[in-house]
Amino acid sequence: DMNSRSKTVMESLTRISSLIDLTLDFSQCDYFNDEGCKSIGQLMNHFQTTLANLHLNFSWCCKIGDGGLKNLGDAIRKCSKLSHITLNFEGNTRNISDIGVGEIAQGISSLSH
């Protein structure tokens, strides 16, 4: 689970009415998992009509699996203004398969621009 500080940050961000750029670095966060990806997906959904730039670093977050990538892919699909995406999953080969990578790819390919 995400720790209380991370939850507070996510809750604070949802109080903002519009967000264009979202950059989050969770590199080497041992606790970050699919539930964390779900929370980020929910945050992205909150800004689905304004979010244009997404940069997420999950390098060496070894608890992320295909379910987390599916949540992110679903959220990417809903972001109508998204035009720049950077995702880093370096070192996450243990729980991520081609299925999870495909979910992200489908999300990105569904963007209209």
C-alpha positions as CSV (number, residue, x, y, z in Angstrom):
1,D,0.0,0.0,0.0
2,M,1.0,3.6,-0.5
3,N,2.1,5.2,2.7
4,S,0.1,8.0,4.3
5,R,2.2,10.8,2.9
6,S,1.7,9.5,-0.7
7,K,-2.0,9.3,-0.1
8,T,-2.1,12.8,1.2
9,V,-0.2,14.1,-1.9
10,M,-2.7,12.2,-4.2
11,E,-5.7,13.6,-2.3
12,S,-4.2,17.1,-2.4
13,L,-3.7,16.9,-6.2
14,T,-7.3,16.0,-6.7
15,R,-8.4,19.3,-5.2
16,I,-6.8,21.1,-8.2
17,S,-9.4,21.8,-10.9
18,S,-7.0,21.4,-13.9
19,L,-3.5,19.9,-14.4
20,I,-1.5,19.9,-17.7
21,D,1.8,18.4,-16.6
22,L,2.1,15.4,-14.3
23,T,5.6,14.2,-13.4
24,L,6.0,11.6,-10.6
25,D,9.1,9.7,-9.7
26,F,8.7,6.5,-7.7
27,S,12.0,5.0,-8.7
28,Q,13.2,2.3,-6.2
29,C,10.1,2.7,-4.0
30,D,9.9,-0.9,-2.6
31,Y,6.3,-0.4,-1.5
32,F,4.9,0.8,-4.8
33,N,2.6,-1.8,-6.4
34,D,-0.5,-2.3,-8.5
35,E,-2.6,-0.4,-6.0
36,G,-0.3,2.6,-6.4
37,C,-0.8,2.4,-10.2
38,K,-4.5,2.3,-9.6
39,S,-4.3,5.4,-7.5
40,I,-2.3,7.2,-10.2
41,G,-4.9,6.0,-12.8
42,Q,-7.6,7.6,-10.7
43,L,-5.6,10.8,-10.4
44,M,-5.2,10.8,-14.2
45,N,-8.9,10.2,-14.7
46,H,-9.6,13.3,-12.5
47,F,-7.6,15.4,-15.1
48,Q,-8.6,13.5,-18.2
49,T,-9.7,16.6,-20.1
50,T,-6.6,18.7,-19.3
51,L,-3.6,16.4,-18.8
52,A,-1.3,16.9,-21.7
53,N,2.1,15.7,-20.4
54,L,2.7,12.6,-18.4
55,H,6.0,11.5,-17.0
56,L,6.1,8.5,-14.7
57,N,9.2,6.8,-13.4
58,F,8.7,3.4,-11.9
59,S,12.2,2.1,-12.3
60,W,13.0,-0.8,-9.9
61,C,9.5,-0.7,-8.4
62,C,9.5,-4.5,-8.5
63,K,6.0,-5.0,-7.1
64,I,4.2,-3.6,-10.1
65,G,2.6,-6.2,-12.3
66,D,0.3,-6.5,-15.3
67,G,-2.7,-5.3,-13.3
68,G,-1.0,-2.0,-12.5
69,L,-0.1,-1.5,-16.2
70,K,-3.7,-2.3,-17.1
71,N,-4.9,0.5,-14.8
72,L,-2.4,2.9,-16.3
73,G,-3.4,1.9,-19.9
74,D,-7.1,2.4,-19.1
75,A,-6.3,5.8,-17.6
76,I,-4.2,6.8,-20.6
77,R,-7.1,5.9,-23.0
78,K,-9.3,8.4,-21.2
79,C,-7.0,11.4,-21.3
80,S,-8.2,13.2,-24.4
81,K,-5.4,15.9,-24.4
82,L,-2.5,13.7,-23.7
83,S,0.3,14.3,-26.2
84,H,3.6,13.6,-24.4
85,I,4.2,10.4,-22.4
86,T,7.3,9.1,-20.7
87,L,7.1,5.9,-18.7
88,N,10.1,4.2,-17.1
89,F,9.8,0.6,-15.9
90,E,13.5,-0.3,-15.9
91,G,14.3,-3.2,-13.7
92,N,10.7,-4.4,-13.4
93,T,10.9,-7.7,-15.3
94,R,9.8,-9.9,-12.5
95,N,6.0,-9.2,-12.5
96,I,5.4,-7.5,-15.8
97,S,4.7,-9.6,-18.9
98,D,3.9,-8.9,-22.6
99,I,0.3,-8.6,-21.5
100,G,0.9,-5.6,-19.2
101,V,3.1,-3.9,-21.8
102,G,0.4,-4.5,-24.4
103,E,-2.1,-2.8,-22.1
104,I,0.1,0.3,-22.0
105,A,0.6,0.2,-25.8
106,Q,-3.1,-0.1,-26.4
107,G,-3.7,2.9,-24.2
108,I,-1.2,5.0,-26.1
109,S,-2.3,3.8,-29.5
110,S,-5.9,4.8,-28.7
111,L,-5.0,8.5,-28.4
112,S,-6.3,10.4,-31.3
113,H,-3.3,12.7,-31.8
